Amino acid sequence: MSSKEARDDTQPDRQRYQCKSCYTRFDDLTDTILVRHHQPLGVWIICLYLMGLNLSNLQIAQELDLNKDDIQQMTSQLRSGIVQRSARSSFR
């Protein structure tokens, strides 16, 4: 069981929570492939959408007005996370 704690200081769209049992704090992205990244969730979703359109990393970087190295890291993270999740669920 958890309770809402507050909004994230750097990303107000993210909600922070605290477990009532162990008092551990967590947010909407805890235990996801998006944890510890500085881009807002909306940017990740648009990036994933553009990946689905088969755009190159350079094209995605231009569309999102971001550095191509940041996009390279984001797309690699998304691809590896998707592969890991699908591999885990295929064995269940």
DSSP file (Angstrom, degrees, kcal/mol; ACC not computed):
  #  RESIDUE AA STRUCTURE BP1 BP2  ACC     N-H-->O    O-->H-N    N-H-->O    O-->H-N    TCO  KAPPA ALPHA  PHI   PSI    X-CA   Y-CA   Z-CA
    1    1 A M              0   0    0      0, 0.0    19,-2.1     0, 0.0    20,-0.6   0.000 360.0 360.0 360.0 141.9    0.0    0.0    0.0
    2    2 A S  E     -A   19   0A   0     17,-0.3     2,-0.4    18,-0.1    17,-0.2  -0.909 360.0-143.5-138.5 165.4    1.3    3.4   -0.8
    3    3 A S  E     -A   18   0A   0     15,-2.0    15,-2.0    -2,-0.3     2,-0.2  -0.964  32.2 -99.6-130.1 150.4    0.3    7.0   -0.5
    4    4 A K  E     +A   17   0A   0     -2,-0.4    13,-0.3    13,-0.2     3,-0.1  -0.465  37.5 179.2 -67.2 136.1    0.8   10.0   -2.7
    5    5 A E  E     -     0   0A   0     11,-2.8     2,-0.3     1,-0.4    12,-0.2   0.855  46.1 -63.4-104.1 -60.2    3.7   12.1   -1.5
    6    6 A A  E     -A   16   0A   0     10,-0.9    10,-3.3     8,-0.0    -1,-0.4  -0.968  54.6 -69.8-174.8 178.2    4.2   15.0   -3.9
    7    7 A R  E     -A   15   0A   0     -2,-0.3     8,-0.2     8,-0.2     2,-0.2  -0.598  56.1 -98.1 -85.2 152.4    5.1   16.0   -7.4
    8    8 A D        -     0   0    0      6,-2.3     6,-0.1     3,-0.6    -1,-0.1  -0.504  27.0-137.3 -68.5 137.2    8.6   15.6   -8.7
    9    9 A D  S    S+     0   0    0      1,-0.2    -1,-0.1    -2,-0.2    -2,-0.0   0.870 100.9  34.9 -65.5 -38.1   10.6   18.9   -8.4
   10   10 A T  S    S+     0   0    0      1,-0.3    -1,-0.2     2,-0.0    -2,-0.0   0.753 129.2  32.1 -90.9 -26.1   12.2   18.6  -11.9
   11   11 A Q    >   -     0   0    0      3,-0.1     3,-2.3     1,-0.1    -3,-0.6  -0.798  65.1-171.5-133.9  91.3    9.3   16.9  -13.7
   12   12 A P  T 3  S+     0   0    0      0, 0.0    -1,-0.1     0, 0.0    -4,-0.1   0.651  81.8  67.4 -62.8 -15.3    5.9   18.0  -12.4
   13   13 A D  T 3  S+     0   0    0     -6,-0.1     2,-0.4     2,-0.1    -2,-0.0   0.688  87.1  83.9 -75.5 -16.6    4.1   15.4  -14.5
   14   14 A R  S <  S-     0   0    0     -3,-2.3    -6,-2.3    -6,-0.1     2,-0.4  -0.740  72.3-146.1 -91.5 131.6    5.6   12.6  -12.4
   15   15 A Q  E     -A    7   0A   0     -2,-0.4    13,-1.0    -8,-0.2     2,-0.3  -0.766   7.8-145.9 -94.4 138.6    4.0   11.7   -9.1
   16   16 A R  E     -AB   6  27A   0    -10,-3.3   -11,-2.8    -2,-0.4   -10,-0.9  -0.808  18.1-172.7-102.2 148.4    6.1   10.6   -6.1
   17   17 A Y  E     -AB   4  26A   0      9,-3.4     9,-2.0    -2,-0.3     2,-0.4  -0.870  15.2-147.4-133.7 164.5    4.8    8.0   -3.6
   18   18 A Q  E     -AB   3  25A   0    -15,-2.0   -15,-2.0    -2,-0.3     2,-0.2  -0.990  23.8-121.9-137.3 130.6    5.9    6.5   -0.3
   19   19 A C  E  >  -A    2   0A   0      5,-2.7     4,-1.4    -2,-0.4   -17,-0.3  -0.503  13.7-148.3 -68.3 131.0    5.2    3.0    0.8
   20   20 A K  T  4 S+     0   0    0    -19,-2.1    -1,-0.1    -2,-0.2   -18,-0.1   0.719  93.8  47.8 -74.5 -20.2    3.3    2.9    4.1
   21   21 A S  T  4 S+     0   0    0    -20,-0.6    -1,-0.1     3,-0.1   -19,-0.1   0.935 131.2  11.3 -84.5 -51.8    4.9   -0.3    5.2
   22   22 A C  T  4 S-     0   0    0      2,-0.1    -2,-0.2     0, 0.0     3,-0.1   0.457  91.2-127.4-110.8  -2.2    8.6    0.3    4.6
   23   23 A Y     <  +     0   0    0     -4,-1.4     2,-0.2     1,-0.2    -3,-0.1   0.652  51.9 156.6  64.9  17.7    8.6    4.1    3.9
   24   24 A T        -     0   0    0     -6,-0.1    -5,-2.7     1,-0.0     2,-0.3  -0.547  36.0-136.0 -72.5 137.4   10.5    3.6    0.6
   25   25 A R  E     +B   18   0A   0     -2,-0.2     2,-0.3    -7,-0.2    -7,-0.2  -0.745  33.1 157.7 -95.5 144.4   10.0    6.5   -1.8
   26   26 A F  E     -B   17   0A   0     -9,-2.0    -9,-3.4    -2,-0.3     2,-0.2  -0.954  21.7-147.0-154.0 169.0    9.3    5.8   -5.5
   27   27 A D  E >   -B   16   0A   0     -2,-0.3     3,-1.4   -11,-0.2   -11,-0.2  -0.702  43.6 -77.4-133.1-173.0    7.8    7.5   -8.5
   28   28 A D  T 3  S+     0   0    0    -13,-1.0   -12,-0.1     1,-0.3     7,-0.1   0.728 126.6  46.2 -60.9 -23.9    5.9    6.7  -11.7
   29   29 A L  T >  S+     0   0    0      5,-0.1     3,-1.6     3,-0.1     6,-0.3   0.415  77.5 130.2-103.2   1.3    9.0    5.5  -13.5
   30   30 A T  T <  S+     0   0    0     -3,-1.4     3,-0.1     1,-0.3    -4,-0.0  -0.315  80.4  10.1 -58.0 135.4   10.5    3.3  -10.8
   31   31 A D  T 3  S+     0   0    0      1,-0.3    -1,-0.3     2,-0.0     2,-0.3   0.761 106.4 113.0  63.1  29.0   11.5   -0.2  -12.1
   32   32 A T  S X  S-     0   0    0     -3,-1.6     3,-1.3     1,-0.0    -1,-0.3  -0.771  83.8-107.5-117.7 170.2   10.9    0.8  -15.7
   33   33 A I  T 3  S+     0   0    0     -2,-0.3    48,-0.1     1,-0.2    -3,-0.1   0.569 116.6  62.6 -71.6  -6.6   13.4    1.2  -18.6
   34   34 A L  T >  S+     0   0    0     -5,-0.2     3,-0.9    44,-0.0    -1,-0.2   0.412  73.6 124.5 -98.2   0.4   12.9    5.0  -18.2
   35   35 A V  T <  S+     0   0    0     -3,-1.3     3,-0.1    -6,-0.3    -5,-0.1  -0.315  73.1  15.3 -65.6 145.0   14.3    5.3  -14.7
   36   36 A R  T 3  S+     0   0    0      1,-0.2     2,-0.4     2,-0.0    -1,-0.2   0.798  93.2 126.4  62.6  35.3   17.2    7.8  -14.1
   37   37 A H    <   -     0   0    0     -3,-0.9    -1,-0.2     2,-0.1    -3,-0.0  -0.947  56.6-142.4-121.3 146.9   16.8    9.6  -17.4
   38   38 A H        +     0   0    0     -2,-0.4    -1,-0.1    -3,-0.1    -3,-0.0   0.583  69.9  97.0 -87.3 -10.5   16.4   13.3  -17.7
   39   39 A Q  S    S-     0   0    0      1,-0.1    -2,-0.1    -5,-0.1     5,-0.1  -0.583  80.9-108.7 -80.7 141.0   13.9   13.5  -20.6
   40   40 A P    >>  -     0   0    0      0, 0.0     4,-1.4     0, 0.0     3,-0.8  -0.252  29.8-109.4 -62.3 155.3   10.2   13.9  -19.8
   41   41 A L  H 3> S+     0   0    0      1,-0.3     4,-2.2     2,-0.2     5,-0.2   0.853 116.9  60.4 -56.1 -38.7    8.0   10.9  -20.3
   42   42 A G  H 3> S+     0   0    0      1,-0.2     4,-2.3     2,-0.2    -1,-0.3   0.857 102.0  52.6 -60.2 -35.8    6.3   12.6  -23.3
   43   43 A V  H <> S+     0   0    0     -3,-0.8     4,-2.5     2,-0.2    -1,-0.2   0.898 108.5  50.6 -66.7 -40.1    9.6   12.8  -25.1
   44   44 A W  H  X S+     0   0    0     -4,-1.4     4,-2.5     2,-0.2    -2,-0.2   0.905 110.3  49.5 -62.8 -41.5   10.1    9.1  -24.6
   45   45 A I  H  X S+     0   0    0     -4,-2.2     4,-2.2     2,-0.2    -2,-0.2   0.920 112.5  46.4 -66.2 -43.7    6.7    8.3  -25.9
   46   46 A I  H  X S+     0   0    0     -4,-2.3     4,-2.7     2,-0.2     5,-0.2   0.904 111.5  52.8 -64.8 -40.5    7.2   10.4  -29.0
   47   47 A C  H  X S+     0   0    0     -4,-2.5     4,-2.2     1,-0.2    -2,-0.2   0.931 109.7  48.2 -59.5 -45.9   10.6    8.9  -29.5
   48   48 A L  H  X S+     0   0    0     -4,-2.5     4,-1.8     2,-0.2    -1,-0.2   0.895 111.2  51.0 -61.7 -40.8    9.1    5.4  -29.4
   49   49 A Y  H  X S+     0   0    0     -4,-2.2     4,-1.0     2,-0.2    -2,-0.2   0.928 110.5  48.2 -61.6 -46.1    6.4    6.4  -31.8
   50   50 A L  H  <>S+     0   0    0     -4,-2.7     5,-1.9     1,-0.2     3,-0.2   0.844 107.8  55.5 -66.1 -33.1    9.0    7.8  -34.3
   51   51 A M  H ><5S+     0   0    0     -4,-2.2     3,-1.8     1,-0.2    -1,-0.2   0.899 103.6  55.6 -62.4 -39.4   11.0    4.6  -33.9
   52   52 A G  H 3<5S+     0   0    0     -4,-1.8    -1,-0.2     1,-0.3    -2,-0.2   0.761 101.4  57.0 -64.9 -25.0    7.8    2.7  -35.0
   53   53 A L  T 3<5S-     0   0    0     -4,-1.0    -1,-0.3    -3,-0.2    -2,-0.2   0.394 118.3-116.8 -84.0   2.7    7.7    4.8  -38.1
   54   54 A N  T < 5 +     0   0    0     -3,-1.8    -3,-0.2     1,-0.2     2,-0.2   0.804  56.5 162.3  66.8  32.8   11.2    3.5  -38.8
   55   55 A L      < -     0   0    0     -5,-1.9    -1,-0.2     1,-0.1     2,-0.0  -0.535  40.1-112.2 -77.9 149.9   12.9    6.9  -38.6
   56   56 A S     >  -     0   0    0     -2,-0.2     4,-2.5     1,-0.1     5,-0.2  -0.307  27.9-107.1 -73.4 164.7   16.6    7.1  -38.2
   57   57 A N  H  > S+     0   0    0      1,-0.2     4,-2.6     2,-0.2     5,-0.2   0.890 122.3  53.3 -59.8 -39.3   18.2    8.3  -34.9
   58   58 A L  H  > S+     0   0    0      2,-0.2     4,-2.1     1,-0.2    -1,-0.2   0.914 109.2  48.0 -63.1 -42.6   19.2   11.5  -36.7
   59   59 A Q  H  > S+     0   0    0      2,-0.2     4,-2.5     1,-0.2    -2,-0.2   0.906 112.3  49.1 -64.6 -41.0   15.7   12.1  -38.0
   60   60 A I  H  X S+     0   0    0     -4,-2.5     4,-2.5     2,-0.2    -2,-0.2   0.917 109.7  52.1 -63.8 -42.7   14.3   11.5  -34.5
   61   61 A A  H  X>S+     0   0    0     -4,-2.6     5,-2.3     1,-0.2     4,-0.8   0.902 111.5  46.9 -59.9 -41.6   16.8   13.9  -33.0
   62   62 A Q  H  <5S+     0   0    0     -4,-2.1     3,-0.4     3,-0.2    -2,-0.2   0.913 112.0  49.8 -67.5 -42.4   15.8   16.6  -35.6
   63   63 A E  H  <5S+     0   0    0     -4,-2.5    -2,-0.2     1,-0.2    -1,-0.2   0.885 119.7  36.8 -62.8 -39.4   12.1   16.0  -34.9
   64   64 A L  H  <5S-     0   0    0     -4,-2.5    -1,-0.2    -5,-0.2    -2,-0.2   0.461 106.1-125.7 -93.8  -2.2   12.5   16.3  -31.2
   65   65 A D  T  <5 +     0   0    0     -4,-0.8     2,-0.3    -3,-0.4    -3,-0.2   0.927  65.5 132.7  55.1  49.1   15.2   19.0  -31.3
   66   66 A L      < -     0   0    0     -5,-2.3    -1,-0.2    -6,-0.2     2,-0.1  -0.822  66.1 -84.3-124.2 164.2   17.6   16.9  -29.2
   67   67 A N     >  -     0   0    0     -2,-0.3     4,-2.0     1,-0.1     3,-0.3  -0.438  34.4-129.7 -66.2 138.2   21.2   15.9  -29.5
   68   68 A K  H  > S+     0   0    0      1,-0.2     4,-2.2     2,-0.2    -1,-0.1   0.815 108.5  56.4 -63.3 -30.0   21.8   12.9  -31.7
   69   69 A D  H  > S+     0   0    0      2,-0.2     4,-2.0     1,-0.2    -1,-0.2   0.880 106.0  50.4 -68.7 -37.3   23.8   11.2  -28.9
   70   70 A D  H  > S+     0   0    0     -3,-0.3     4,-2.5     2,-0.2    -2,-0.2   0.912 111.5  48.3 -63.4 -42.3   20.9   11.5  -26.5
   71   71 A I  H  X S+     0   0    0     -4,-2.0     4,-3.1     2,-0.2     5,-0.3   0.887 107.9  54.9 -66.5 -38.4   18.6   10.0  -29.0
   72   72 A Q  H  X S+     0   0    0     -4,-2.2     4,-2.1     1,-0.2    -1,-0.2   0.927 111.2  45.2 -58.5 -45.0   21.1    7.1  -29.7
   73   73 A Q  H  X S+     0   0    0     -4,-2.0     4,-2.4     2,-0.2    -2,-0.2   0.913 114.2  49.0 -64.9 -43.1   21.1    6.4  -25.9
   74   74 A M  H  X S+     0   0    0     -4,-2.5     4,-2.7     2,-0.2    -2,-0.2   0.935 112.6  45.7 -64.1 -47.2   17.3    6.6  -25.7
   75   75 A T  H  X S+     0   0    0     -4,-3.1     4,-2.7     2,-0.2     5,-0.2   0.884 113.3  50.5 -67.0 -37.0   16.6    4.4  -28.7
   76   76 A S  H  X S+     0   0    0     -4,-2.1     4,-2.6    -5,-0.3     5,-0.2   0.926 111.9  48.0 -63.6 -43.5   19.1    1.8  -27.5
   77   77 A Q  H  X S+     0   0    0     -4,-2.4     4,-2.3     2,-0.2    -2,-0.2   0.915 113.2  47.5 -62.9 -43.8   17.5    1.8  -24.0
   78   78 A L  H  X S+     0   0    0     -4,-2.7     4,-2.3     2,-0.2     5,-0.2   0.930 113.2  48.0 -64.4 -45.2   14.0    1.4  -25.5
   79   79 A R  H  X S+     0   0    0     -4,-2.7     4,-2.3     1,-0.2    -2,-0.2   0.933 114.0  45.6 -62.4 -45.9   15.1   -1.4  -27.8
   80   80 A S  H  X S+     0   0    0     -4,-2.6     4,-2.4     1,-0.2    -1,-0.2   0.893 113.7  49.9 -67.0 -37.9   16.9   -3.3  -25.1
   81   81 A G  H  X S+     0   0    0     -4,-2.3     4,-2.3    -5,-0.2    -1,-0.2   0.882 111.1  48.6 -66.5 -38.2   14.0   -2.8  -22.6
   82   82 A I  H  X S+     0   0    0     -4,-2.3     4,-2.4     2,-0.2     5,-0.2   0.906 112.4  48.4 -68.1 -41.7   11.5   -4.0  -25.2
   83   83 A V  H  X S+     0   0    0     -4,-2.3     4,-2.2    -5,-0.2    -2,-0.2   0.923 112.5  48.7 -64.4 -44.4   13.5   -7.1  -26.0
   84   84 A Q  H  X S+     0   0    0     -4,-2.4     4,-2.1     1,-0.2    -2,-0.2   0.915 113.2  46.9 -61.7 -44.6   14.0   -7.9  -22.3
   85   85 A R  H  X S+     0   0    0     -4,-2.3     4,-2.2     1,-0.2    -2,-0.2   0.914 113.6  47.0 -65.8 -42.6   10.3   -7.6  -21.5
   86   86 A S  H  X S+     0   0    0     -4,-2.4     4,-1.3     1,-0.2    -1,-0.2   0.857 111.2  52.1 -70.3 -33.4    9.2   -9.6  -24.5
   87   87 A A  H  X S+     0   0    0     -4,-2.2     4,-0.6    -5,-0.2    -1,-0.2   0.907 111.2  47.8 -66.8 -41.3   11.7  -12.4  -23.7
   88   88 A R  H >< S+     0   0    0     -4,-2.1     3,-0.8     1,-0.2     4,-0.2   0.913 112.6  47.5 -65.0 -42.8   10.5  -12.6  -20.2
   89   89 A S  H >< S+     0   0    0     -4,-2.2     3,-0.8     1,-0.2    -1,-0.2   0.721 102.2  63.5 -76.0 -18.9    6.9  -12.7  -21.1
   90   90 A S  H 3< S+     0   0    0     -4,-1.3    -1,-0.2     1,-0.2    -2,-0.2   0.689 100.6  53.7 -77.8 -15.7    7.3  -15.4  -23.8
   91   91 A F  T <<        0   0    0     -3,-0.8    -1,-0.2    -4,-0.6    -2,-0.2   0.444 360.0 360.0 -94.9  -0.8    8.5  -17.9  -21.1
   92   92 A R    <         0   0    0     -3,-0.8    -1,-0.2    -4,-0.2    -2,-0.1   0.467 360.0 360.0 -85.9 360.0    5.5  -17.5  -18.9
